[in-house]
Amino acid sequence: MSIDLSQFYGTEHYYVHSLTGSCYTDGVKYFADKAQAYWFIDLVMTEYHEMVKKEGFLSITLKVSDSKAVIDVSDGNYVYAKENHIAFTDCPAGNYQFFFVKGKPNVLMVSSEY
């Protein structure tokens, strides 16, 4: 059972991540609530915070299969910058696409909110 994130276009609320001051959108909050994956937000906000400040835009793909996950980070043009392997997750299987965009503050969003 994959979580459908295509229903999100823009956002009404921004949620501030307490460790970095970066924000995330309604779509990301919905994903984290449904998938019980606030760990994903924490990982993105802490591990990729400096990278988005340097690059300006990151495309982040979370691929979940067989209770394992791979997180691929690229510049949006298929130039891969980092890959993380998660040994276990109870996040529903599927491929989830997010964008992390530099700004004041930086914002993490699902791809349809861009």
C-alpha positions in Angstrom: 0.0 0.0 0.0 1.7 3.2 -1.2 0.7 6.6 0.1 -0.8 8.9 -2.6 0.8 12.3 -2.4 -0.4 13.6 -5.8 -3.3 15.4 -4.0 -1.0 18.1 -2.7 -0.5 21.3 -4.7 1.0 24.1 -2.7 0.6 24.3 1.0 -1.4 26.2 3.6 0.9 25.6 6.5 4.7 25.4 7.0 6.0 23.3 9.9 9.3 24.4 11.4 11.9 21.7 12.1 13.2 22.5 15.6 16.8 21.5 15.0 17.5 23.3 11.7 14.8 26.0 11.4 14.0 24.6 7.9 10.3 24.0 7.1 8.2 21.3 5.6 4.8 21.4 4.0 1.3 19.9 4.4 2.2 17.2 2.0 5.3 16.2 3.9 3.4 16.3 7.2 0.7 14.1 5.7 3.3 11.6 4.5 5.0 11.5 7.9 1.7 11.0 9.7 0.4 8.3 7.4 3.8 6.4 7.1 4.8 7.1 10.7 8.0 8.4 9.1 9.0 11.5 11.0 12.4 9.9 11.0 12.6 10.7 7.3 12.0 14.4 8.0 14.7 14.4 10.7 17.1 12.6 8.4 16.6 15.1 5.5 16.7 18.2 7.7 19.9 17.2 9.5 21.9 15.3 6.9 21.0 17.5 3.8 20.7 20.9 5.5 24.2 22.1 4.5 23.9 20.4 1.1 20.8 22.3 0.1 22.4 25.6 1.2 25.2 24.9 -1.2 23.3 23.3 -4.1 20.0 25.3 -3.9 17.8 22.4 -4.9 17.8 18.8 -4.0 15.6 16.0 -5.5 15.1 13.3 -2.8 13.6 9.9 -3.6 12.6 7.5 -0.9 12.3 3.9 -2.2 10.7 1.4 0.2 10.6 -2.3 -0.5 10.6 -5.4 1.8 10.8 -3.2 5.0 14.1 -1.6 3.7 14.6 1.8 2.2 17.0 3.7 0.0 17.2 7.4 -0.1 18.7 8.9 -3.3 19.6 12.6 -3.4 20.4 14.4 -6.6 20.6 17.9 -8.0 17.4 17.3 -10.0 19.4 16.6 -13.2 20.2 13.0 -12.2 23.6 13.9 -10.8 23.5 11.9 -7.6 25.1 13.4 -4.6 24.3 10.9 -1.8 22.6 7.6 -1.1 21.5 6.3 2.3 20.4 2.8 3.0 17.9 2.2 5.8 18.1 -1.4 7.2 14.5 -1.5 8.5 11.4 0.7 8.2 7.7 0.1 8.7 7.0 2.8 6.1 4.6 1.5 3.4 6.3 0.2 0.2 6.5 2.7 -2.7 8.6 5.3 -4.4 8.1 8.8 -2.9 9.5 12.0 -4.4 10.4 15.1 -2.5 12.2 18.4 -3.2 14.3 20.3 -0.7 14.7 23.9 -1.8 17.0 26.6 -0.5 15.3 29.7 0.9 14.8 31.7 4.0 13.9 29.2 5.4 14.7 26.1 3.4 11.6 24.1 2.5 11.0 20.3 2.1 8.0 19.5 0.0 6.4 16.6 -2.0 7.1 17.0 -5.7 3.6 18.0 -6.6 3.8 21.0 -4.3 6.8 22.5 -6.2 
